[in-house]
Amino acid sequence: MRRKAQAKNDPVVPAELLEQAKQAVSADRLKNPAVKCTVCGADTAPASGEALCWVCRRLKISAWREIEQQIPLQE
């Protein structure tokens, strides 16, 4: 038994917009290729002002939140 051939659907995102998005992402990666994370050595996050990758940056933010929650318990 054969499946019916499905008609080609028009893409949801126009090709021009998709190409612009790909170029924007690649441009972000090319801006600071030599800058590495000071903690783990991975590539830094594109919008990060500090020299941290996205994982280390998230861990730092999570640690701050934990500290803020623990302070009221100690008082």
N, C-alpha and C positions, 0 to 999 in steps of 0.2 A: 504494500500500500504506500502511495506517495503522498507527501504533504503538498498542499497547495502552495504555489509560488506567491509570496507576499509582495504586494506592490510597494515600491520604494516610497517611503515617507519623506516629506520635506524635513530638513533638519530644524530642530527647535530653535537653535541659536544660529543666526546668520554667519556665514563663513568669514566675512570681514570682521565681525565683532570677536569671533573666536581667535582669529589671527592676531588682532590687537591685544587681546588678553594674554596670549602666549608670549608676545613680544614684551609686554609689561613685566611679566614674571621673569623672563630671561634677563631683562635689563636690571631688575632688582638683584638678581644673583650675580651679575657681572660688576656691580658697583664696587663691592669690597671683597674680592675673592681672597685677598691675603689676610683678612681679619678673621681670626679664629676665636672660638670661645675660650675665655680664660680659665674655665673650670675643666671642660672635657676635651677641648681641641676641635670640636665640630665647627661647621660654618655658622656664622652669627645670623641671628634673625634679621630680616631686612629692615624692619621699622624700629629695631632696638637701638637706643642711644648708648647703651652700655655694651661691653664686649661679651655678650652671652648668647648662646644658641637658644632656640625656642624652648627646649626641654629644661635647661638650667634656669631660664627666666621664669618658667611656670613653677618650678620647685621653689625658687626664691619668693615668688608671690604667695605660694601656699604656706611657706614658713612664716611669712609676715602675718598672714591671717591667723595661723595657729597661735602665735605669740600674742596677738591682740585679743584673742579669746581667752587666753590663760591669765592675763593680767587682772581682769576683774575677779577671778576666783581667788587670787592671792591676797587681795585687799581685805 
